[in-house]
């Protein structure tokens, strides 16, 4: 009975892996567009730090789902752990460097945009 269920589980795991890869790729592309569109270092750092970390995590999860051997899975899990520890640290270092350098955040006046649209 269990032997008949294993091929279906393998197919489901493969589809889950491909879906995670697609969503992760979409998140990475969104983060890259955010880097181009956002105006100052703080906004760019926020967009890249959060979206790209999540996108890379989804890509690693997708690769983990479709990995054929347990050694590859262990390596992917270690890379994911390293990513989870280093990406927020790098984002914090960028924010601290900008703050120490006296870079001011750009303030956007939302009421001016509303009045211009009217």
MOPECOR-V93442 format. One record per residue. SS is DSSP state (hx for helix, st for strand, lp for the rest). PHI is phi in radians with two decimals (NA if undefined). D_CENTER is the distance of its C-alpha to the mean C-alpha in Angstrom with 2 decimals. Layout:
ss = <SS & SS>
phi = <PHI & PHI>
d_center = <D_CENTER & D_CENTER>
This chain:
ss = <lp & hx & hx & hx & hx & hx & hx & hx & hx & hx & hx & hx & hx & hx & hx & hx & hx & hx & hx & hx & hx & hx & hx & hx & hx & hx & hx & hx & hx & hx & hx & hx & hx & hx & hx & hx & hx & lp & lp & lp & hx & hx & hx & hx & hx & hx & hx & hx & hx & hx & hx & hx & hx & hx & hx & hx & hx & hx & hx & hx & hx & hx & hx & hx & hx & hx & lp & lp & lp & hx & hx & hx & hx & hx & hx & hx & hx & hx & hx & hx & hx & hx & hx & hx & hx & hx & hx & hx & hx & hx & hx & hx & hx & hx & hx & hx & hx & hx & hx & hx & lp & lp & lp & lp & lp & lp & lp & lp & lp & hx & hx & hx & hx & hx & hx & hx & hx & lp>
phi = <NA & -1.20 & -1.13 & -1.31 & -1.47 & -1.07 & -1.09 & -1.17 & -1.18 & -1.13 & -1.16 & -1.12 & -1.15 & -1.14 & -1.13 & -1.10 & -1.11 & -1.15 & -1.15 & -1.15 & -1.09 & -1.16 & -1.15 & -1.12 & -1.12 & -1.10 & -1.15 & -1.11 & -1.14 & -1.09 & -1.10 & -1.16 & -1.15 & -1.11 & -1.09 & -1.33 & -1.52 & -1.25 & -1.63 & -2.08 & -1.12 & -1.22 & -1.16 & -1.13 & -1.11 & -1.14 & -1.10 & -1.28 & -1.14 & -1.41 & -1.20 & -1.26 & -1.15 & -1.14 & -1.13 & -1.16 & -1.11 & -1.15 & -1.14 & -1.12 & -1.12 & -1.10 & -1.15 & -1.12 & -1.19 & -1.78 & -1.22 & -1.44 & -2.18 & -1.24 & -1.14 & -1.15 & -1.10 & -1.13 & -1.11 & -1.13 & -1.14 & -1.16 & -1.10 & -1.08 & -1.11 & -1.11 & -1.11 & -1.12 & -1.44 & -1.55 & -1.15 & -1.13 & -1.16 & -1.14 & -1.10 & -1.13 & -1.11 & -1.14 & -1.12 & -1.16 & -1.11 & -1.16 & -1.19 & -1.15 & -1.39 & 1.11 & -1.39 & -1.56 & -1.18 & -1.40 & -1.72 & -1.82 & -1.55 & -1.22 & -1.23 & -1.17 & -1.17 & -1.17 & -1.22 & -1.22 & -1.31 & -1.36>
d_center = <39.45 & 36.29 & 36.64 & 36.55 & 33.30 & 31.34 & 30.87 & 29.49 & 26.98 & 25.95 & 25.48 & 23.45 & 21.20 & 20.82 & 20.00 & 17.39 & 15.82 & 16.07 & 14.64 & 11.47 & 11.35 & 12.07 & 9.57 & 6.67 & 8.67 & 9.23 & 5.84 & 5.97 & 9.52 & 9.21 & 7.59 & 10.44 & 12.88 & 12.17 & 13.13 & 16.21 & 17.19 & 16.84 & 19.98 & 19.86 & 18.07 & 17.06 & 15.48 & 13.65 & 12.50 & 11.29 & 9.42 & 7.84 & 7.43 & 5.89 & 3.88 & 2.94 & 3.23 & 2.63 & 2.76 & 4.73 & 6.07 & 7.13 & 8.55 & 10.27 & 11.54 & 12.88 & 14.53 & 15.88 & 17.45 & 19.19 & 20.19 & 23.98 & 24.93 & 24.28 & 24.08 & 21.06 & 19.46 & 20.35 & 18.89 & 15.51 & 15.66 & 16.70 & 13.92 & 11.42 & 13.69 & 13.84 & 10.14 & 10.31 & 13.44 & 12.96 & 9.81 & 11.31 & 14.61 & 13.93 & 12.77 & 15.96 & 18.01 & 17.21 & 18.15 & 21.22 & 22.28 & 22.17 & 24.09 & 26.64 & 27.12 & 28.03 & 25.48 & 25.92 & 23.31 & 24.28 & 25.80 & 25.78 & 28.86 & 27.99 & 31.72 & 32.52 & 30.18 & 31.83 & 35.30 & 34.64 & 33.54 & 36.78>
